[in-house]
């Protein structure tokens, strides 16, 4: 980002080029001093003094608001027992301090396990507990965004150490002129917080009974409960509370008429209680089919029932005064009608919600092995879902997979001295996915309407009774190897996944109460390669941990995915309705086009900068192109195009956000019990948008110039200033009002 001198130089150039700030709500730095001088409130010498001060200020917002992250973790454990009874207990502390100053994340864990063997019975009991306390700055304060986006020519404190306020403009209801709210990010940080306290306990017990040497029955029962309390506080001296109070610059009459927070601050409280249980029964069968135990058969079958219940209560309190014993101020409601109106909202009255989920599933696993040379397995699972209403055939969907492994080093390559392990693995599986969509219309029962003075309801979920399972078929092939006394280890894998009846969002008329709902549409193909290697050139490490070892692990991976619609053969054809797509869908990569990566995105066709004034040039965006008989009226042509044709005429495919090749390189050197590790990660082939040069680059303030509060990236030092600069592929920006370019 620019330092303060570079930022002041940019501000000076903006004013010299007469760019406009029609909607800027904050005047600071060079712009504020210039405005004061032009209005005759300061002399030229004072103007020069202020500009010199801002040029050398160079406020380091990251150093003021943030710090280096530091974390530490400690565990104390105890174990022991006899052959009949064993125990294990542990206590843990995890303290993770984030990058923002004043934040806290501390957690404690405990774990207790008891296991006993009694004749044919094996009993295990476990208890896990956790307690955590977290403290953050509320997200609406925006510490990280402020540190990154704010100009270094803006001070944080006055010379006497007090807060330096910049003034944010706001026009209050009933007032003819704008008022200015004092704002300081350090004061906001000191007068706001988000505290989260969590705790939970999980009890688990298993009982296994050995019916026969080859047959075992097992039962698992688990119960868990937890609660989470969250408090988000904004004090009276925070900008958030001041904007609700609306007292600055307002008459007493308008203040009482419009204020929704007459006194104190605001506290948002929420509590979530969770109760869950799991019951699982399983049968294990293992038998050798011959006396030499060459043929081994394993079968596991079972069923599971799970239940989760969440009860949540949320309430917002205004007039809260944390500094005065956490009291709530009393207010004469008749004098503050807007505050009284707010007190009738759901947030102020409090809201209870309950969420329940129940799952039933059965599963089967079967395996066969011959001399550990050939290994085959079959896995199946069926889950019950009532998401599909009355269609019984859709309530159950089996998930299954078959797999095999051929250990060549134990068969055809046995005896080859330099091959320690070589195996071929392959698998094929089929699974389904169910969305959280109801087959019937779900309404949310609200409270009383202040407009009609009656109870009312709103649409929570729009139904789709024709929805089916989303189905995915997966194929995996791998080769595992180990050579030269296991100095070279690794695997080479290929996977291919195809999803049919993929879930996508479809837009519908808002008269239905919602803007869209989920449908089955499209096919997604995902495939890739993975290479895992491990080299150990030197290894003199003994069993007692003494010796030297050097390990080198390069990791390679390739991912490809694309969306397919069998009815469409043209690349870049979208599978969505034409009326549903917008140009933002192409730019942000959510358009879902055929035969393109599902993570792909598009960009405007860019022709470069105009040599005359530096403005960016794009094809097909001028209404009239050409002259005389060769003139083309693109405005009329656009009227005849579909949305898809219109967007594709001015955009082109940029690439995918998923890298074509990615992986890492790990170097590990060990001497006795000391280890030094170095890790390098890389990705190749992905495309991402460049970071914004400054926040207002979208022209949200009716100008493309950065506002006085905003900092600008250093790339903009190479901006277009004169004819010829466009040859260096530099940047430019344009005033949307005056259309000046610099």
N, C-alpha and C positions, 0 to 999 in steps of 0.2 A: 504494500500500500504506500501511497505518497507520504512523504514527511510534510511537516507544516509549511516549509518554504515552498515546496513544489505545489502544494495545494493552494497557497495564497497566490502563486503565479498563475494558476489555472483560473482562480476567481477573478483576478485582474484582467485576464484575457477575455473572459466571458462578458464582463461589463464593458470593456472596450469594443467588443463586437455587438453590444446592445442586445444581448439575449434577454428574454423575459423570464420573470418569476411570478406569474399571475396568481398562483395558488400556494405559495410558500408560507408556512405557518410559523417558521422560526428564523429569526435573523441573528446571526452570530458571525464572528471572525471578520474577514475583510469586507463582506457585504454589509454587515451591521455598521462598521466604522464609516464606510462610504455613504451609507444612507444617512447617518448622523451628520456627516460633513455637508452633504448636498442639501439637507434641511436646515443648515445653519446652526446646528446645536453644538458643534465643536469647531475649533479652528483647524487650519491646514496643518499646523505643527502638531496639534494633538492627534489629527488623523494619521500623520506619518509615524508618530510615536506608537500608536495602537497597532498599526500595520507591522512595524518592526517587532513589537512584542509578540504578535501572533506568528510571525515568520520564524521566530526562535523558540516558540513554546514547545512544540513537538511532544505533546502529551502521549505517553505510552499507556493506552487504555488496557491493553492486555496485562501489563505489569501491575496496574492499579486494581483491576477487577478480578484477575485470575492468577493462578499459580501452577507450579508443577504438581502433577498427580503423584500421590504416594499411598502405598497400601502395604499392609503386613498381615500375616496369617499365622496363628499358633494353634497347635493341637496337643493335648495331653491324653494319653490312652493307657489303659490297664487291662491286661488279659491273663487268664490262667484257668485252673480247674483240673479235672481228672478225665479219665477215658469215658466216664459215665456222665459227667456234667462239666460244661465249659461256659465261661463267661467272658464278655468283652464290654468295656465301658470307655467312653471318651468325652472330653470337653473341648470345645473349639471356640476361637475368637477370630473374627475377620473384620479388619478395619480398613475401609477403602475411602480415601479422601479424593474427591473429584478435582477438576480444574478450576472451579469457581470458588473464590475465597469465602470462608464461612460455612461451606457445605460439609455434611457429615453423613456417613453410612457405616454403621457399626452393627455387627450381628454376632450372636452367641448360639452355639449348637451343642446338643447333647445326644448321645447315642448309647443305648444299653441293649445287649443281646445275651440271652441265655439259651443254651441248647443242651438237651439231655437224651441219652439213649437208654431205653428200658425194654429189654427183651426184643420184641418185634416192633416196638414203638420208638419213633424219633419225634421229639417235641422241641419246637423253637419258639421263643418269645422275644419280641423286639419292641423297643420304644425309641422314638426319635422326637426331639423337641427343638424348637428354634424361637429366638426372640431377636428382634431387630429394631433399631431406631435410625431413622433417616431424616435429614434436614436439608432442604434445597431452597433456592430462590425461585419463586413462582415463574412459570414460563412466560407469562404476559409481561414481566419486567424486561425480559430479553437481554440478559447480561452478555451472552456470547455474541449475539447479533449487534448489540451496541458497540462492543469492543472492536468488532471487525469493521463496521460500517461508518463509525463516527470519525470526523475529521480530527487530525492531530493538532489543528489550529484552534481547538476548543479546549479551554481550561477545565479542570475538575474541581479545583478549590481556589479561593482567593488567597492573597499573599499572607493573610492572618490565619489561614488554615480553615476558615469557614467554607461552607458549600458555595460554589459558584453556580448560580442559576441561569439557565437559558430559559427564555419565555416561549411557551407554545401557545399559538393563537387559537381561540375558539369563540364563536359567536353564540351567546347564550339565548335561550328563548325569552322573548319580550324585550331584549336589549337591541338598540339600534346600531351600536358600534361593537367591534370585537373586543374581547378581553384577553389577557395573557396570563396563563397559568405558569407559576414558577416550577421548573423541573430540574432535578439533579439525580443522576443515576446512582450516586453513592447514597444519597438520602433514601431513594427508593429501595435500595438493597438493605439499608439498615431498618427500614420500616415495613418490611414484608418478609414472609417466610412460608414454607410448606413443610410441615412435619408429618411424618408417617411412622406409626408404631404398629408392628406386626408381631404376632406370636401364634404358635401352632403346636399340636401334638399329634403323633400318629402311633397307633397301637397295631401290632401285627402278630398273629400266631399261626403256626403251621403244625399239623399233625400228620405224620406219615406212618402207615402200617404195612409191614412186609408180610403179605398174605402167603406168598410162596417165594422160593428163591428167585423166581423169574417174574413175579407179579407184585406191584406195590400200589397202594391207594394213598392219596394225599388230599388234604383239605387245607385251604388258606382262608383266613378271615382277617380283615383289616378295617379299622375305623379311624377316621381322621377328622379333626376339627381345628379351625383357625379363625382368627379375626384380624381385621385391619382397620385402623383408625387414621383418618387423614384430616388435617386442618390446614387450610390455606388462609393466611392472614394478610390483610393490607391495612396498615396503620393510618391514622388521620393525616399524617404528614407525607403520605405517598401521593404520587400523581394520580394513581387509580382512584383514591378516595376523594381527592380534590375535584376530579372531573365529575364525580357523582354529587358532591356537595354543591357545586356551582355557585359559590359565594364570591369568588374573585371578580371584581368589576361589576357586580350585580347590585341593584338596589335591594333594600331589605324586603320590599314587597315581592319582587321577582324571585329573590332567593327562596323565600318561604313558599312561593307558588310552584317553583320548578324543582326544588332539591329533592332527591331521593335518598340522601344521606345527610340529615341535618347536623349530626354531631358524631364524633368517633370514627371508627373504621369499620371494616367488614371481615367477618369470619365465615368461611365455608367449611362445614363439617360433613364428613361421610363415614359410615361404618359398614363394613361387610363381614358377615359371619358365614362360614362355610362348614357344612357337615357332609361327610362322604363315607361310604362303606363299599367294600368289595368282598364277595364270596366266590371262591373258586374251588372246584373239585377236579381231580386229575387221576387218571389210571396210567401207570407206567409198566410196560411189558418188555423184557429183554431176554432173549434166549439164543443159544448157539444151536444151529440146526444139525450139527454133526459132532462127533466126539472129539475131532481135532480142532474144533472151534474155528474152522475156516469160514463158515457161513454164519454171520451174526445178523439177527433181526431185532430192531427196536421199534416200538409203537407207543405213542403217547396220545391220549385222548382226554378231553375235559370240557367243562363248561364254566362260564363266568357271568356273574351278575354285578353290575356297578350302578351306583347312584350318587349324584351330586346335587346339593341344594345350597343356593346362595340367597341370603337375605340381606338387603341393603337399605340403609336409611340415609338420606342426604337432606341437609338444611342449611340455609344461608341466613346469618344474623347480621343486621346493620345497627350501628350505634355501639359496637363492641369496643371497649377500651381496655386493651391488654395491660397497659402501664398502670392502670388503676384497679389492680386486683381482679382482672378479667371480668369486669362488670359490664352491664348493658345499660346505656343511658335511657332515661325516661323522656319521652317526647310528647308534646301536646299535638295529637294527630290532627286536630281541627285546623291548625295553622299550616300544616304541610300536606296538602291534598295528594301530591304526586307520591310522597312517601307512604301515605295511607293506601294508595292504589297499589304500590309495589308490595306492601304487606299482604295483599290478597293473592299474590302469585304463588305458583307451586313451589318455587325456590324458597320463598319466605315461610310458607306454611310447613314445608317438609314433605318428603315423598318416600313411601315404602315400596320396594320392589322385591319380587321373589322369582328366582330362576331355578328350574328343576330339569334334570336330565336323567334318564334311566336307560341302561344298555344291557342287552342280553346277547351272549355269543357262545358258540361252540367251536371247538378246534380239534384237529387231528394231525399228528406228525408220525410218519413212518419212514424207517431207514433200513437199508440192507447193505452189508459190507462183505466182500469176499477177499480174505487175506490182506485186507487193507490196501488192495490194489484197485478194486472197483468199488465205488461207493455211490449209492443212489438214495435219494430222499424225496418224500412227497409231503407237502404241507398244505393244509386247507383250513379255512376259517369261514364261518357264516355269522353275520351280524344282523340282528333284527332292527328294523327302522320303521317307524310309523309316519315318516315324512311323505309317503306316497298315498295316503288316504286309503280308499277301499280296494285298491288293486292288489289282491293277495299275492300275485306272482311277483310283484315288485318289492314286497316287504323284506324278503330275504335275498341277499346276493352273495354267492360264495366267492371267497378269495382263495386262490390256490396257486401252487407253484411246484414244479418238478426240477430236480437238480441232480447232476452226476459229476463224479470226479474219477479220473483215471491217473493213478500214480505210475508214471512210466519208469521212474527210477527204481520201483520195486518189481518191475515186470520186464519189458523188452530191453531196458537200458540198465538193468541190474548188473553190477560188477564194473561199470565204467567208473574209474577212480575219480575223475575230476568232476563228475556229476553227483552232487549230494542230494539233490531233490529236483524233480521235474514232473509237473502234474498239469493235466488239462481239466478245466472246470467249465461247465455249461449249465445254464438254468433258463427256464421259461415260466412266467407267472402271469396271472390275470387277477385284477383287483378292481373294486368299484369304489366310488366316492359319492356321498350323499350331501347335498347342501342344506343349510339351515333355512329351508323354505317350507312353509306350511301348505298342505293341499286345500286348506280352507282359508277364507278371509279372517285375519286376526285383527281385532280392534284393541286399542288401548283406552281404557276407561280413565278419563281425566277428572279433574275436580269441577268446581262450579265456574261457569263463564261469567265474567264481569260485564259482558255485553248483553247477555240474555237472562242472566240470573238463574241459570238452569245447569244441571249436570250435562256434560258433553263427552263424546268419544272421538278418537282420531284413528286413521288407518295405520296399523303398525306393520303388517305384512300383506302384500298382495298375493293371492293364491295362483298356483299353476297346477291344476290336477293332472295335466298330461306330462309332467316332468318325470324323467327316467334317470337311472343311475348313470353317472359318468364312468366309463369303462376304460381301463388302461392295461395294455398288454406289454410285458417287458421281457426282453431277451438279453442275456449276458453271457459272454464267452471270455475266459481268462486262461492264461498260462502262468503258472508259478514255477520259479526256478531258484536253485542255489548251486553255485559252482565253486571249485577250487577251495575246498574245506570251508565253505560258506563265507568266503571273503567277498563273493558277489552274490547278492540276493535281490529278488525283485519279482514283479509280476507285470504282465501286459494284458489289458482288459479292453473290451469293446462292449458297449451297451446300446440298445435300441428300444425306445419306448414309443408307443402309439396310443394316443387317447382319442376315443370316439365319443360322440354325444357330449362334447365339452360344454361346460356351463359358461354362458355369456349373458351380458345384460342387454335387454331389449327395451327401447323407449316406448312409452305408451302415453295416451292423452292424460293430462293432469286432472281431468274430470273424474278419474278413477280414484283420486286421493293420493296417488304416488306418481313419480316420473318414469319408473321402469321396473322390470321384474326379470327373474332368471328364466332362461330357456336353454334347451339342448340344441347346440348349433356348432358345426365345425369339427375338424379333426386336427390334433396337434401331434407333430412328430418331433421327438427329441432323441438325439444320438450323440455319442462321443467316444473318445479314446482316453485311456489313462495308463500311464507308465509309472511304476513305482520301482525305484532302484535303491540299493543299499550296498555301499562298498566299505569293506573293513580291511584296508591294506596292511595295517599293523595291529596285532592283538596278542599281547603277552599277559593279559589280565588273568589272574588265578581266582580260584573259588573264594579265597579270603579277601578279595577286593584289592590285592596288591598287583601292580603292573602298569602297563601303558597300552592305550587303545586309541586308534584314530578311526573315526567313522565319518563317511561322506555319503549323504543321501540327496540325490537330485529327484525331484518329483515333476512329472509332466502330465498334462491333461488337456483334452480338447472337447469342446461342447458345441453341438449344432442343434438348433431347433427351428421349426417353421410351422406355419399354419396352412392346412390344406382344406380345400373345399372341392369335392369331387365334381360338382356341377360347373366349376369355374376353372378354366385353363390359363387365363391371363394373369401374369404376374402383376402385383400391386393392386389387384381387385379386392375391395373390402367385402367382408361377409356380412356387414351390418347394413341396415336399411339406409338408403341415401339421405333421408330426412334426419337421421339420427346423428350423422357425423358432422363435425365442425373442424375448422382448420387447426384448433388447439389439439385435437386428437392425433393429427399427423405430426405436429411439432413435439408433443410429449410422448409419443410412442404407444398410444392406447387405441389406435385405429384398427388393428388386427387385420392385416392384409394378407392375401393368399400368396403362398410360396415365399414368404418373407419370415424372418425370425420374429417370434412373438415379442421380442425385446427390441425390435427395430424402430427407428424413428426417421422423420423426414425434415428437410430444411428448404428454405427459399433458394431458388437458383440465383446466385450472386454474380454480377458482372464486374464488380470492382467499384472504385470511387471515380466520380466525375472529375475530370482534370480542371474544370472551370471553378467549381465551388466546393468540391470535396464530398458532395452528397453521395450516398450509396445508390447503386443502379441495379435494378432487377428487371428481367424480361417480362413482357406481357402485362405489366402493371399500369402502363400509360393508357389512357382511354383511346387516344388516336395515335397510331404508329404509322409512319410513312406520310407521303404527300401526294396530292392529286389522285390519279387513278390507282396508285399503289397503296393508298391509305387504307388501313384496317381499323375498324371500330371494334376494339376488344370489349367495350362496354356492352354493345349489342350482342356480340358473340357469347359473352358470359351469361346473358339472360337465357340463352338456349341450351346451356350446358347443365349437366347434373352437378351436384356438389362435388362428387368424386372427380369428374372431368375438370371442373374449375380449379380445384386444389392441385391436381396433378399437373396442370398446365403451368403452374408457377413454382412447384416444388419438385424435389428429387430425393431419392432414397439416400440417406447418409450412412447407415450402418446399424450395428447392433450394440447394445450396452454390454452384452456378454462377450468376454474375450474368446477369440478363436483358440488360443493356446494359453494355458496358465499353469502355474506350479510354483515350486520353491526349491531352494538348495540349502541343506542343513549340514553344517560342519561341526563335528563334536570331537574334542580331544580330552581324554581322561588319563589322569595319572593318580594311581592309588584311589583315594576317595574324592578327589577333586576333578570337576568337569567344567570345561569351557565350551560354550556353544555359540555358534553364529548362524543366523537364519536369514536368507534372502528370498523374498517373494517377487514374482513377476507375472504379468499378464500381457498378452499380445493380441492385437486385432480388434479390441473393443473401441467404441467411439463414445465420447461424452461431450456434452456442451461445455464450452469454456465458461469460467465463472463470470458473473456480471462485472462489468468495469466499475459500476457503482449502482446503488439500489434503485435510483430513479431512471435507469436506462430504458424502462418501458414507457416513460412519459406520463406517470400517474399524476404529476402536478401540472399537466398541460404544457410541459416543456421537457426536452430531452437533456437539459442541463442538470448537473447534480445540484441538489439543494445545498445551502450553506453549511448544514450540519453534516453532510455526507462526505466521506472520504472516497478516493478514487484509486483504482489499481495503477501501478507504475507503468503498465503497458500503454496507458493513455499519454505518457510523455512523448510517444511517437505518433501523436495524432496529426491529422492533415492540417497544415497551416498555409501552404502556398502551392500553386501549380507545380507539378513534378513530384510532390510527396506521395501521390497515389501509386507511383511505381514501386514504393517500398512496402506496399500492402499494409498501410497504417490505418488508424481508426479515425472516425469522424462522428459528430453528433449534430442534430438539427433541432432548431426551435420549432415546435409545432404551431406556434402562434405567428412568429415573424419569418420563419423559414430561413433563418440565417445559419450558415455553416462555418465551422472553424476546424 
